């Protein structure tokens, strides 16, 4: 009730510092091998470039086929984030709906055996 009957547990050397957690996950991500064939890695290599992403939403009549134009901001295993500097809009696109991407400039591409620019 007021904390006098059942005292709150305390743990020796316990802190609210999350730096261990942050460092753990950062080191874990850096130590993971980069699979060069994944589209997410190709998109990461081209971060900052202007693209047009073509997507299809098969369960929607209004949004069946769409395209989004903007700058690649981030890419993950299951998503792509692009921003449109002319409108200020940011779009989170799920990879499951992504058909293909058009680049407005040369593509940076890294393979396990070579580094190429197309």
Secondary structure, DSSP 8 states (H G I E B T S, - for coil): --SSSS-----TT-----HHHHHHHHHHHHHS---TTSHHHHHHHTTT-EEEEEEE-TT-SSSSEEEEEEEEEEE-SSEEEEEETTTTEEEEEEGGGEEEEEESS--EEEETTEEEE-
